[in-house]
Amino acid sequence: MKKNIKRLLCGWLCVLLLMGLFVSTGSIPVSAESVEDVPYTNYTYWENGGTKIPVATKAVFQAFDTLTGEGCGIGSFKELQYMSVYDGILYVLDSANGRIVQFDSSYQVIGQIDSFAYGKENLTFQGAKGMFVDETGLYVADTLGKRVLCTKDGKVFQIIEKPTDTAVPETFNFAPTRLIRDRSGYYYVLCEGSYYGMMVFTERYEFCGFFGANSVASSLGAALTGFISGLFETEEKHAASVQALPYTMLDVCIDADGFITTINDEKWSGQIRRYGLAGTNILKKSSGFSYVSTNSFNFADNPPVYRDVTSTYGTYIYCGFNAITCDRDGFYYVVDGARGRIYVYDTDINLLSVFGGGLNNGNQLGTFISPSAITVYGDDLLVADFSTGKITVFRLTDYGKLLKQADSLTVDCKYTEAKPYWEQVFAQDQNCQLAYKGLAKAALEEGDYQTAMELSELAFDRVTYAKVFEQVRDRFIYDNFWWILVLCLIAVGALSAFIMISRRRTIVMVRDRKWNLALSVLTHPIASFNEMKQKKLCSVPIAIVFLALFFVTSVLKTMYGGFMYGKADLSQYNALIELVGTVGVVLLWTAANWLCCSLFQGKGDMKEIFCVSCYALMPVILFNIVYLVLSNFLIPTANSGFDIISMICYGLTAIHLLLGMTIVHDFSFFKSMAMAVLILLGMFVIAFVIFVMLSLSQNLLNFVVQIFNEVTMR
């Protein structure tokens, strides 16, 4: 018993040491603030699989000037709500003043509209939050008036009010905030606080339903939580509980292809959505070798929450997109109203740039207090500030023109035409990941495979790399087909001969009985574990070898696995994390297993538990080796076979662990399954205790250091 306690204490000390090393030397993720340049922020993200790494970049748009009502001689703007451009004229909705101001391309005032004629009366629209202009007229979302004014030449020809259709709930608040008219003549209206999606009206102004209706995403965990809560909550508490609600749409635009695109108040993902005819999101993003819906993609910073250290209590601020527009080239421009930042995306959801700022302090050019509207006016990007009544003019830089031109050609698959533009972009900014990708695709199209492989690897572009590798591999096989065929025949013949001879002469590859038993666990786990238990043939050195192989192969798999399958970024990789995730987990399992099973009359000791746990790792070790070799030769597909093999190998390891527990502790199989759940809970408890101990020890160390500094300083 004393020996077991000593071994357990040694295992705990090892885990504590590993965790301490991890805490002290673990890499700290870079945040977007580390590349922020006051007063402007110009950065983008390098994407590596699911990882987004912020990097500083050259300015795509540069703050040029501000436009104010006083400067134009028409009195200050109050509560700028919306801007729109049509036929070379800029329309600005000055909501609190109840007017629409018109500007020409030189930003000179050419007209003001403060009312519309309707029969014998004039209708005003103070408090309106949206408008839309096209060849058919000027449409105003009169929010306070709860109506949409359809006008032409200063006269109202139609008023859209709350429909009497049964599909519209009686409690529905028809307070229009945004509206657009598509190419087919249908009107789409967003209403304040509506969870039903956009209201759709025909060209005859008849209500025909809701479009883009959304629902709350559900999960098994949420359903179980709700069920359990319902069993114990009172009716009053259940009624007062917070209910998850669908998102609400905040702004809408029509993109270059005529599709309706919106932003919503989602915080973590799916903030931008592009709708097809069925009213579902059709916006896709490349995810390796397939395209996935952007419903789960975070368009904002990573993570989309920021701690405002300037506030007294360190308030946490979430990214909140509240305005969107699209230019004729298909680029999306969205505004983060909470932090004053502008994001530029292309139609393939590649982030070109993030700029602007303010965080409620918009005193400098290019910063905002509460940006509320955005629009494109030629080569200028205009952003209106609701609080200050200023419109900031961002002008497209020469670098931005090159970047947009190169990206547009690449999106259209014109890689060779885009090459000279990408070369100029790369010469000016080597932090542009899109330039590496564009040049790699151009090199592939030109047949320069060596350059294409180098550039695509630098850009973490696995799809292009796989296409290049396939060309190189196929050419190598074609040039050396006969040599490869002869070598394969020799290898198959030698293996067949060895199998036949070994069966006839009963050749034993491993003569040591302990090693033989350990290796036979893979194919005969029950018989091997029984013999180890009965004849005391467990070997700690052999178990340590398996554990070391588990760690080493895991590191090699991550570092040197095929780039096409997601090779790690070595600049960010930390082997200590792998050590904790392999050796640390096995030691933690062993300790929790011994503690829990000892309470339920388990007959296994620490040595047997450790050996069985390590022997059970063989399927995972073999998978790591197979993956390490084959991932450097096989071309991945959308449904890679490695995922299935991985599930099978980890499943075999889990089964071997359960069988080992059953035999070592003399449990039934079902009791072993129940104990496995208890052991997992015990592991979480032990890990939590270790975390608390490390935190307390760190605080104690800081306290001792402070006392030492005080004593030495005085």
N, C-alpha and C positions, 0 to 999 in steps of 0.2 A: 504493500500500500504506500509506504514512504517513497519507494522508487517511482511509483506512478505519479505521486504528488510532485516530486522533483522534476520529472519529465514534463509534467503539465506546466510547472512554473517556468522551465526553460523555454517551452513553446510560447508561453505568454510573453516572455522577455524578447524573444525573436520578433514576434508580431509587433510589439511596442516599438522596437528598434526600427523595423521596416516602416511603420506608420510615421515615426518621428522623422526618418529620412525623407519620406514623401512630403510631409508638411513643410520641412525646412528647405527642400530643394525642388519641389514640384514647380513646373512652369506655370506662370501666371498668364491667363489669356489677355490679349491686347484688346482694349475697348476702342470704340470710335473716337472717344475724347482724346486719346493719345496722339491723334493725327490732326486735331482740330487747330485751325489757324484763325485767331481772332483778328478782325471781326468776322471774316469769312471762313467758311469751312468747305474745303474742296477735297473730297476723298471718295473712294469706291471700295468695293469688296472683292478680294480674290476668293473664288469658290473652289474648294477641294472636297468633292463629295457633298456631305451635309455641313461642312465647316465653312464659315464666312470669316475671312481675315481682313480687317480694315487696313487700307494703305493710302497714303497721301497721293494725290494726283494733280496734274495740271488743270487749271480752271477751264471748264467748258463754257460757262457763262460768267461774265464779270459784271458786278453792279456798276451801272453807268450813271444813273441820275434818279431823282425822285420827282413825282408829279403830284402837285397839291392844288387844291381849289384856290387858295390865296394866290399862288404863283400864276394861276390862269386868269385871275381877276374875276372869279365868279363866286367868291366866298368859300369858306372851308367845307371840305367833305365831312359828312357825319354818317358813320356806320356804313362803310362801303361793303356791299353784300355780293355783288356779282359783276363780271365783265364779259363782254362778248364782242367778237369781230365779224363783220360781214361786209363784203364789197369794198374793202379798204378802209372802212370806218370803224373806230373803236367806240363801243357803247359801255358806259360806266353807270351802274345803278347806285345812286347816292340815296340810300334807303330812308334815313331819318329826315332828310330834306325833301323827300318825295319827288325826286327828279331823275331823269336819265340824261347824262351829259355825253355829247358826241364829239370825238376828236378825229383829226385827220392824221396822216402818217408823220407829220412834223409835231404832233402833240399840241396842236392849236385847236381851241374850242371852235366848233363850227355849228353848234346848236344845242338847245336844251329842251327837254320835254318834261312838263310837270303835270299834265293832265291830258285826257283824251275826250273828244266829243262823242256823246252818246245820246242821240236825239236832241232834246232841248237842254240837256245838262252836261256838265263836265265831270268826268270821273277821275279822281286822284288815286294814288297808289302808295301813299306813305306807309312805310313798314314792309314793303315788298322785299322778298329775298331772292328772287330769281327772274330770269328773262331769257328769251331766245329770239334770234333774228335770222330770217332767211328771205328768199325771194317772195314768199307769200305774205310776209308782214312781220310785225313786232309783237311778241307775246310776253305778257308780264304775269308772274306768279304773285298775285296780290295776297300776301299771307294774312294780314290783319283783316282784309275784306273777305277772306275765305272764298276766293274766286280766281279764275284765270281770265285776263283781258286779252282778247284777240283783236289786234288793231292793224290798220293799213292807212297810211297817209294821215296819221293823227286822229283817225276815227275808229271807234269800236264797232266791229261788225259781228262779234259773237262774245258771249260771256259763258264760260264753263263753270258750273257750280256743282255742289255735292249731288251725285246721282241718286235717284230714288230706287235704284235696282236692289233686289233682295240680296244680292251678293255683297252689298256694302252694309256692314253692321250699323245699327242705329247710333251707336256710341262713337262711330268713326269720326275723327276730327279732320275735316277737309280744310287743311291750312296749307296750300301749295308753297313749297320752298324752291323747287327746281322743276324745269320742264324742257323737253326737246321735241323736235318733230323729225321723224325718220324719212328715208327716201321714198317710202310708200305712202306718206301722208298721215301716218298714225302719230298721235300725240301721247307722250309718256310724262306723267306728272308724279313727282315725289311730294309726299305730304309730311308735315312735321310729326315726328315720333311714330310713324307708321311702321308696323312689323309685317304688313301684308305685301310689300313690294311696291312696284310702280303701278299707278292707275293708267289704263290704256283707253284712249278715245279714238274713234274712227275719224276719217277726214270730214265726216258730217257731224262730228262732236258728240257721237253717241258712245256711252260707256260700254266697253266690251270685256271687262275683267281686269284682274291683277296680273302683273308680269314680273317674273323673277322672285316669286314668293320664296321665303326662306324658312327654315325650321331649325330647331335646336338639335345639334348633334348629340346622340345618346350613346351609351356604352353599357356593357354588362356591369361594370363596377358601379356606375351611377344608378343603374336600376336596382342593384342589390342594396346600395346605401339608402335609396329612397324607401325600399321595402322594409328594411330594418328600422329606419327612423319612424316609419308609419306605425310600427308595432308598439313603440314606446312613447311617442309624442302625444300630447294632448291636442284637442282640436284647436285650441287657442294658439298653442306653440306652432302647430303645423300651418295655420293660416298666416302667422307672422313670419314664417321662414322665407328666406330669399329664394325666389323662383328664377331658374335660368330662362332668359328670354332670347328670341332670335335677334340677330343684328338688325339695325336700321340703316337704310341707304342715306348717305349725306350729300352726294353730288353725282352728276351724271353727264356724260358727253357721248358724242358719236365719233368713233375713230375713223382712220383713213379708209378702212374697208367697209364702212357703213354699219358696223356692229355697235350696239349700245354697251357702254362700259361705265361701271359705277365704282364708287368707293363706299365703304361702310364703316361702322364703328367697332369692328373687330380689333382686338388689341394684339393678338399673338400671330395670326395667320389669316390668309385669304382676304386681305383688306381691299384688293382690287379684283373685280370680276368682269368678265366679258361674256355677254349673253348671246346664245344662239336662238333659233326660232322656237325651241322648246322651253325657253326661259331658264335654262341651266347654264352654269359657268362652263365656257368652252376654252378658257385661257389655259394653255398648257406650258409646261417648262420641262426642258430636258433633264432627266434624272438618270445619268449613265447611258444605258442603251435602250431606254424607253422614255416616253413622254407621260408625265403625270399631271393631274389637275393641280392648279395653284391654290386650291382650297386649304391646303396644309402648308403653303409656302409663306414665309414671313417676308413681306416687302419692306419692312422698316429696318431699323438698326438691329444688331444682334448683341445682346437681347434687346427687345423693344421697350425697355424700362430704364430710366435714368434717375440717379439719386442726386437731387439738387443740394449740393453741399453748402450753397450760399444761404439756404434757409435756416431758420433757427433749429428746426427739428429734423433736418435732412429729409425733406419731402421726396417721395418717389413719384416720378412723372412718367406716364406711359405715352408712347408715341400715339398720336391721334391724327390720322389723315382726315382732312375735311374739304379738300378741293382737288379737282382733277381736270386736265385738258389734254388734248391730243393735237399734234400738228399734221400737216399734209403728208409728211414722210412716215407717219406711223409711230412716232415716239410719244410716250406717255410722260406727262409731267404732273406729279402729285405733291401736295403740300402737307407737311406735318404741322398742324396748327398749334400743337403743344410746345414744340421746340423750334419752330420757325425755319425748318429745313425743307429744301426742295429736292426731290428724287427724280431722276431721268431714267426711264426704262425703254428698251426697244420692244418690238412685238414678240421676240423670243424670250422676253423677261431677263435680258442681260442688263445689269445696272451700269450705266455710263458714268454717272457722277452724282454726288450729293454735295450741296452747297447751301449757303445762307445760314442763319442762326438767330440768336436773340435770347431765347428762353425767358420771355416776358420782359426783356430789356432791349428794346429796339431803338437805341439812340444813334447808332452808327449806320452808315450807308450799307445796305445789304442785310440788315437785321430787322426783326419784327417783334412786336408785342403779341399780336393775335392776327396772323395772316388769315384771310377769309376767302379770297378768290384768286384765280390764276387764269391767264390766257396767253396765247401766242399771237404776236403781232409782227408779221414779217420775220426778221431775224432776232427780234426782241422777245423776251419773256417778261410779262408784267405780273406782279404780285401785289395785291391790295391788302392793306392793314386796316382791320376793322376799328381798332382803338385809336390809332394816330391819324387816320384819314389821309394816309399817304399811299401812293402807288410807286413801287420801286421798279425801275426799268433795268433788267439784266440784258446785256448785249452778248450775242454769240461771238466767242473769240475765234481767231484764225485756227487755233488748235481744235476748237469745238467743231468748226466747219469740216475740217479734215476727218475728225473722229466720226461725225454723223454720216459723211459721205462714204467712208470706208465701211462702217457698220451696215448701212443700207444696202450696199452692194453685196456684202457677205450674207445678209439675211435673204437676199434674192438669189443666193448660190452663184454669184458672179465673182468667184474667188480670184481669178487672174486679173480681172479689171480692178479689184479692190487692192491688189498687192502694192502698187505705188503709193496709195494713200496710207496703207498700214505702215509702210516703211517710213513715211514722213511722221506719222504718229509715234512710232517707236523711237525715232531719232529725238523727238521732243520729250517723251515721257516713257521710260522703261518700266514704270509701274503699271502700265495698262495691260491687263491680262487679255483683253479682247484683241490687242495687237498681236500677241503671241499666237492666239488661236487662228486669227485671220491669215497670218503669214504661214502657219503650218498647213492650213487647208490649201493655200495657193501653191505651196511647195509640193503637196501631194498631187494636185492637179497637173503640175508641170513634170512630175516623175522624179523629183529630187527627194527620194525617200529618206536619206540620212538626215537632211535638214528638217524634214517634216517630223521625224521621230524625235529629234532633239527639241524642237520648238513645242510640239504637243506635250511632251513630258514636262517641260518648264511651265506650261500653261495649265497643267493638270487636266488636259483634254484627252480623256481616255478613249472617246469615240473615234477621234481622228487618229490617235495612236494605233488603235486596233485595226483601222482600215489600212494604215501604212504597214503594220506588222503582217497583216494577211497577204499583202502584195509581196513583201520581202520573203515571207515563209514559202509561199507558193512558188516563187521564182527559184528559191534554193532547192525545193523538192524536185522541181522540173529539171534543174541542172544536174542534180546528183541522184536521180531516181534509182539507177541500177545499183549504185553503192549502198543506198539505203535499203533496197530490197534484199541484197545479199546479206547485209548485217542482220536484218530482221530474221531471215531464214536461219542463219547461224545461231542466233540467240534462242529461237524457238526450238531448234534441234537440240541444243545443249541442255535447255531446261527439261525437255522431254526425256532425254537420256538420263539426266540426273535423277528424275522422279522414278524412272523404271529401275535404275540400279539401286537406289535407296530402298525401294520396296522389296526387292529380291534379297538384298543382303541386310535388311533392317538396320540401316545406318542411322545412328543417333547423332543429331547435330549438336545437342547440348547434353553433356554427361552429368553435370552438377545437378543433383535432384532439386535443390531449392530454386535454381534458375529455371529448370525444366517446368516445375510447378507454376512459377510466376508467369512464364510465357504461355502456358496452356490455359491460363485464365481467360484468354481471348476467345478460345473455342469451346472450352469445357469448364465454365466458371463454377458450377455446383460441385463437380468432382474435385476440382483443384482446391476450392475453399474448404471442403470437408477434410481432405487429406492434410492441408496446412493446419487446421484446427486440431485434428486428432493426433497428428504426429509432431506438433510444435515445429513446423518447418517454415514459419514466417521469418523473413530476413530483413532487418532494418536497412543494412547497406544496399540491398537490391531495391528496396522501396525508395531510398534516397536517390538512387540512379534514375528510377522512373520519374520521380518528382523533378529532378534536375532536367531530364529530357523534356518534360512537360513545359517547364519554363523556357528552356533554350529554343525548342521548336516553336513555341508561341512567339518569341522575340524574332526569330528568323522568318516566320510566316508573315509577321507584320512589316518587318523591315525589307525583306528581299522577295516577298511574294510578287507576282506579276503586277506591273503597273496598271495593266488593263482592268484588274480586279480591285483596285483601290490601295495601292502602295502608300504607306504612311509618309507624311511630310517629315523628313528626318530632323528638320529644324525645330519642329514642335514635339517630336516624340520623346517620351521619357520612359526608359526601361524600368525605373523604380515602380511606376504604376503597374507595369506588366508583372513585376515581381510580387506586388501585393495582390494582384488579381489572380495569380496562379499559386505560388507557394503559400502566400498569406491565407488564401481561402481554404486550401487543403489543411493547413494547421488549425485554422479556426473550426473547420468541420470536425477534425479529429478531437479537439478539445470539447466542443459542444456535444459531440456524439458520446464521448466518455462520461461527461457530466450528466446528460439526460438519461442515457441507458442505465447508468449505475443506480438511478432512482427507481427504475422499473425492473430490477433484478436481471439486468443484462450481464451475461457471463464473459464478455470480451474485455480484455485488458487494453491498455493504451498501445502497446506494441502491435497487437493484432489489428486494432482499429486503424492504426496508421498504415500498416502494410497493406491491408485490404483496400483502403482508400487509394493508395498510390498504384496498386496493381490494376485497379479499375480504370485508370487513366489511359490505358493502352489504346483504345479506339480513337481517343482524341489526339494522342501523339501520332498515330498513323495518319489521321486526317491532316494534321499539320504538315507532315512530310509530303504527303501526296499533293496537297495544295501548293506547297512551296515549289515543287517540281512542275506540275502540270499548269499552274497559273501563268507560267512564263512561256507556255507554248500554245495553249488552247485559246481560241478567240471567244470572248464572252458573248452571250446573247441576253435578251430581255429576261429569259427564264434559265438562269445558269444552273447546271447540274450540281455545282458545289453546294448550293443551299440545301438540296435534298441529302447529299452525302453528309453534310455537317449535321443535319437533324438526326440522321441515322446513327452517326458516331456518338453524338452527345446522348442520344437515347440509350444506346448500348452501355455507355458509362453509367448512366443513372440506374439501369437495370442491374448492372454488376454491383453497384454500391448497395442496392436493396438486397440482392442475393447474399452479398458478403455480410451485411448486418444480420440477415436471417440466420445464417450459419454460425457466425461468431458469437452472437448474443443468445442463440437458441430461441429465437422468436418465430412466430408464424409470419408468413409473408405479409398479411394484412396488418399485423401489429408493427412490422417493420415500416410499412408505408405510413402508418400513423406516427411512428417515432420519427420518421424523416421530416414530417411537417413540424413536429415539436423541435427537432434539431435545428431546422431552418430558423424558427422563431428564436431559439437560443443563440444562434449566430448573430442575429440582429441585435439582441440584447447585449451580447459580449462586445460587438462592434461599437454600440452606443456607449457602453461603459469605457471602452478604450478611448473613444473620441473625447468624452468628458474628462478622463484622466489627462489626456494630452493637453486639452484646453486649460485645465487647472494648473498643470505643471508649467505651461507656457506663461500663464499669468503670474505664478509664483516666481518663475525665473525673472520676469520683467520687474517684479516687485523687489527682488534681491538686487538686481542690477541698479535700480533707482536708488535703493538705500546705499549701495556701495558708492554710487556717483555722488550722493549727498555728502557722505562721510569724507570721501577723498577731496571733494571741492572745498569743503570747509576745514 
